[in-house]
Amino acid sequence: MEKIGFIGMGNMGSAIMKGLLRHGFGSDDLLFADVDRMRSEKIEEETGVRAAASGRECAKRAGYLVLAVKPQYYQTVLEEIRPVTRPEQVIISIAPGKSIEDLKRALGQDRRIVRAMPNTPALLGEGMTGVCYDASLFTQEEKEVLHRFFTSFGKMEVVEERLMDAVVCASGSSPAYVYMMIEALADSAVRCGLPRDKAYQMVAQTVAGSARMVLETGMHPGALKDMVCSPGGTTIAAVGALEQWGFRNALMKATDACFERCRSI
């Protein structure tokens, strides 16, 4: 198989690479480049994957090239690698707000681009990634490699590119809101007397279990909520307070802000 190369070894790039290593990809199948030499040495030691001398060298050697740098560094990286990218190469971009057409303009209209938006639970192999690409430009073997690639660190859904900003809202940025909710619930439990370590454990497990209920039962979240709400009980009283203080509206407003920011990057 052609090598998979990564430019950028921050949290997301390293999480994806480690996911590949856990799912049958060998260290010889991979390579990476990162401007931080100390980080590169640490990753080489931890994974056995060798670092390329530069982003350009990584792009030159890779059949599948993952651009895992932050949007503010994209232009610099694209200018560096443009001379060595090639039409037969598969280029995977995981930057929010950067369209397939943006990358084609920077690298060449004949370049084959896959646009993706993973999220941080990829660090534990529990990521959710929205993916879009023009399937007519890829062979069946390449599509299978892409599926294996994205499912090595979680689940994937193929969507139309016009929906990628909505993917950022649904799964790319939303882990932050979940962590805020866990923190707030744990703080409330501590205020009620529960030790903090137990509060975090109980709240986080409840969030994880509730999410699995949605995924595995196929039931509507509203129906699952109703199952917890006994008439005149504690939960419906709490739900009433959440409605009074704008819980759902706050999440929808957060999504609006996230969506608008995606459009302005």
C-alpha positions as CSV (number, residue, x, y, z in Angstrom):
1,M,0.0,0.0,0.0
2,E,1.1,3.6,-0.7
3,K,2.4,5.5,2.3
4,I,0.1,7.7,4.3
5,G,1.8,10.9,5.2
6,F,0.8,13.5,7.8
7,I,1.8,17.1,7.8
8,G,1.2,18.3,11.4
9,M,1.4,16.2,14.5
10,G,-0.8,18.1,17.0
11,N,-3.5,16.4,19.0
12,M,-5.6,15.4,16.0
13,G,-2.8,14.4,13.6
14,S,-1.2,12.2,16.3
15,A,-4.6,10.7,17.4
16,I,-5.4,9.7,13.8
17,M,-1.9,8.2,13.3
18,K,-2.1,6.2,16.5
19,G,-5.6,5.0,15.4
20,L,-4.1,3.7,12.2
21,L,-1.4,1.8,14.1
22,R,-4.0,0.2,16.4
23,H,-6.0,-1.1,13.3
24,G,-3.5,-2.9,11.3
25,F,-1.4,-0.2,9.6
26,G,2.3,-0.8,10.2
27,S,4.8,1.9,11.1
28,D,6.4,1.4,7.7
29,D,3.1,2.4,6.0
30,L,3.2,5.9,7.7
31,L,5.4,8.9,7.8
32,F,4.9,12.5,9.1
33,A,6.4,15.9,9.3
34,D,6.2,18.5,12.1
35,V,8.0,21.8,12.6
36,D,8.5,21.0,16.3
37,R,11.7,18.8,16.3
38,M,11.2,17.7,20.0
39,R,7.7,16.6,19.3
40,S,8.8,14.7,16.2
41,E,11.4,12.8,18.2
42,K,8.9,11.9,20.8
43,I,6.4,10.6,18.3
44,E,9.1,8.6,16.5
45,E,10.1,7.0,19.8
46,E,6.4,6.3,20.8
47,T,5.2,4.9,17.5
48,G,8.2,3.8,15.4
49,V,7.0,6.0,12.6
50,R,9.8,7.9,11.0
51,A,9.7,11.7,10.5
52,A,10.3,13.2,7.1
53,A,12.8,16.1,6.9
54,S,10.2,18.6,5.9
55,G,6.5,18.9,4.8
56,R,7.6,19.0,1.2
57,E,9.6,15.7,1.6
58,C,6.5,14.1,3.3
59,A,4.2,15.3,0.5
60,K,6.7,13.9,-2.1
61,R,6.8,10.4,-0.5
62,A,3.1,10.0,0.4
63,G,0.4,8.4,-1.7
64,Y,-2.2,9.6,0.8
65,L,-1.3,13.0,2.3
66,V,-3.1,14.3,5.4
67,L,-3.0,18.0,6.1
68,A,-3.4,18.2,9.8
69,V,-2.3,21.7,10.4
70,K,-4.4,24.6,11.8
71,P,-6.2,26.8,9.3
72,Q,-3.9,29.8,10.0
73,Y,-0.9,27.8,8.8
74,Y,-2.6,26.3,5.7
75,Q,-1.4,28.8,3.2
76,T,2.2,28.4,4.2
77,V,2.0,24.6,4.0
78,L,0.2,24.6,0.7
79,E,2.8,26.9,-0.9
80,E,5.5,24.6,0.4
81,I,4.0,21.4,-1.0
82,R,2.4,22.6,-4.2
83,P,5.5,21.8,-6.4
84,V,5.5,18.1,-5.3
85,T,1.8,17.2,-5.1
86,R,0.5,15.2,-8.0
87,P,-2.8,14.2,-9.6
88,E,-2.6,10.5,-8.6
89,Q,-2.1,11.5,-4.9
90,V,-5.1,11.5,-2.4
91,I,-5.0,14.7,-0.3
92,I,-7.0,14.7,2.9
93,S,-7.8,18.0,4.6
94,I,-9.1,18.2,8.1
95,A,-9.3,22.0,8.5
96,P,-12.6,23.7,9.1
97,G,-13.7,26.3,6.6
98,K,-11.3,25.2,3.8
99,S,-13.3,23.9,0.9
100,I,-12.2,21.4,-1.7
101,E,-12.2,24.2,-4.3
102,D,-9.9,26.3,-2.0
103,L,-7.4,23.5,-2.0
104,K,-7.7,22.9,-5.7
105,R,-7.0,26.6,-6.3
106,A,-3.9,26.4,-4.1
107,L,-2.5,23.0,-5.4
108,G,-4.0,22.5,-8.8
109,Q,-7.4,21.8,-10.3
110,D,-6.4,18.2,-11.1
111,R,-5.6,17.4,-7.5
112,R,-8.0,14.9,-5.7
113,I,-9.1,16.3,-2.4
114,V,-11.0,14.6,0.5
115,R,-12.4,17.1,3.0
116,A,-13.0,15.8,6.5
117,M,-14.0,17.0,10.0
118,P,-13.0,14.7,12.8
119,N,-13.3,15.5,16.5
120,T,-11.2,15.1,19.7
121,P,-12.7,11.8,20.9
122,A,-10.6,10.3,18.1
123,L,-7.8,10.4,20.8
124,L,-9.6,7.3,22.3
125,G,-10.8,5.8,19.0
126,E,-14.3,7.2,19.6
127,G,-14.2,10.0,17.0
128,M,-17.0,11.1,14.7
129,T,-15.9,12.3,11.3
130,G,-17.8,13.9,8.5
131,V,-16.3,13.2,5.1
132,C,-16.9,14.5,1.6
133,Y,-15.3,13.9,-1.8
134,D,-16.2,13.4,-5.4
135,A,-16.5,9.6,-5.5
136,S,-16.2,9.5,-9.3
137,L,-12.5,10.6,-9.0
138,F,-11.5,7.7,-6.8
139,T,-11.0,4.0,-7.5
140,Q,-12.8,1.3,-5.4
141,E,-9.5,0.4,-3.7
142,E,-8.9,4.1,-2.7
143,K,-12.4,4.3,-1.3
144,E,-11.8,1.2,0.8
145,V,-8.5,2.7,2.1
146,L,-10.4,5.9,3.0
147,H,-13.0,4.0,4.8
148,R,-10.4,2.0,6.7
149,F,-8.5,5.2,7.4
150,F,-11.5,7.1,8.9
151,T,-12.9,4.2,10.9
152,S,-9.6,3.4,12.5
153,F,-10.3,6.2,15.0
154,G,-14.1,6.1,15.3
155,K,-17.1,6.4,13.0
156,M,-17.5,8.2,9.7
157,E,-20.4,9.6,7.7
158,V,-20.1,10.7,4.1
159,V,-22.0,14.0,3.5
160,E,-22.3,16.6,0.8
161,E,-19.7,19.3,1.0
162,R,-22.4,22.0,1.5
163,L,-23.1,20.4,4.8
164,M,-19.6,20.4,6.2
165,D,-20.1,23.6,8.2
166,A,-23.1,21.9,9.8
167,V,-20.8,18.9,10.6
168,V,-18.5,21.2,12.5
169,C,-21.5,22.3,14.6
170,A,-22.8,18.7,15.2
171,S,-19.6,17.0,16.0
172,G,-16.5,19.0,15.4
173,S,-16.9,21.7,18.0
174,S,-19.6,20.2,20.2
175,P,-17.4,18.0,22.5
176,A,-16.5,21.3,24.2
177,Y,-20.1,21.9,25.1
178,V,-20.4,18.3,26.5
179,Y,-17.3,18.9,28.6
180,M,-18.8,22.1,29.9
181,M,-22.0,20.3,30.8
182,I,-20.1,17.6,32.6
183,E,-18.1,20.2,34.5
184,A,-21.2,22.2,35.5
185,L,-23.2,19.0,36.6
186,A,-20.2,17.8,38.6
187,D,-19.9,21.3,40.3
188,S,-23.5,21.1,41.2
189,A,-23.1,17.6,42.6
190,V,-20.2,18.8,44.7
191,R,-22.3,21.7,46.0
192,C,-24.8,19.1,47.1
193,G,-22.1,17.2,49.0
194,L,-20.7,14.6,46.6
195,P,-16.9,14.3,46.5
196,R,-15.5,15.8,43.3
197,D,-13.8,12.6,42.0
198,K,-17.0,10.7,42.4
199,A,-19.0,13.5,40.8
200,Y,-16.9,13.6,37.7
201,Q,-17.0,9.8,37.4
202,M,-20.8,9.5,37.8
203,V,-21.6,12.4,35.5
204,A,-19.2,11.4,32.8
205,Q,-20.4,7.8,32.8
206,T,-24.0,9.0,32.7
207,V,-23.3,11.1,29.6
208,A,-21.5,8.1,28.0
209,G,-24.3,5.7,28.8
210,S,-27.0,8.2,27.7
211,A,-25.3,8.6,24.3
212,R,-25.1,4.8,23.9
213,M,-28.8,4.6,24.5
214,V,-29.5,7.0,21.6
215,L,-27.1,5.2,19.3
216,E,-28.1,1.6,20.2
217,T,-31.8,1.8,20.8
218,G,-32.6,4.0,17.8
219,M,-35.2,5.8,19.9
220,H,-35.9,9.5,19.6
221,P,-34.0,11.5,22.3
222,G,-37.2,13.0,23.4
223,A,-38.7,9.6,24.0
224,L,-35.7,8.5,26.1
225,K,-36.0,11.8,28.1
226,D,-39.7,11.0,28.7
227,M,-38.7,7.6,30.1
228,V,-36.7,9.3,32.9
229,C,-39.4,11.9,33.7
230,S,-41.9,10.4,36.2
231,P,-45.1,12.4,36.8
232,G,-44.5,15.0,39.5
233,G,-40.9,13.6,40.0
234,T,-37.5,15.0,40.5
235,T,-36.4,14.8,36.8
236,I,-39.4,16.7,35.3
237,A,-38.8,19.4,37.9
238,A,-35.2,19.7,36.7
239,V,-36.3,19.6,33.1
240,G,-38.7,22.5,33.8
241,A,-35.8,24.5,35.3
242,L,-33.6,23.8,32.2
243,E,-36.4,25.1,29.9
244,Q,-36.9,28.1,32.1
245,W,-33.2,29.0,32.0
246,G,-32.9,28.4,28.2
247,F,-30.8,25.2,28.1
248,R,-31.8,24.2,24.6
249,N,-31.9,27.8,23.3
250,A,-28.3,28.3,24.6
251,L,-27.1,25.2,22.6
252,M,-28.9,26.4,19.5
253,K,-27.3,29.9,19.9
254,A,-23.9,28.2,20.3
255,T,-24.5,26.3,17.1
256,D,-25.5,29.5,15.3
257,A,-22.2,31.2,16.4
258,C,-20.2,28.1,15.4
259,F,-21.8,28.0,12.0
260,E,-21.2,31.7,11.3
261,R,-17.6,31.4,12.4
262,C,-17.1,28.5,9.9
263,R,-18.5,30.7,7.2
264,S,-16.0,33.5,8.0
265,I,-12.8,31.5,8.2
